[in-house]
Amino acid sequence: ELTVVKRTGERRAFDRDKILRSISMAVRKRPVEADAVDKLVNRIVQKLESLGESEIASNLIGEMVMEGLKELDDVAYIRFASVYRN
């Protein structure tokens, strides 16, 4: 069971759907297939699980999402990054 450690120090149970919702918002009205989004989410989850840590910093997840979106769609990357950085 993964736990996400937020910037405030708060801990929450990892929620795969939260990543999916964030990425889906970023790619909304973009020429990105739903299958590509699912594959990206799966890759991120696999990377997180392969770290072997039970606690994951939220900023690490955000960086992984940005990295994946940059490869997937530049506009979606910019959308996500502008919200994430603020």
Order of alpha helices (4+ residues) and beta strands (2+ residues): beta-beta-alpha-alpha-beta-alpha-alpha
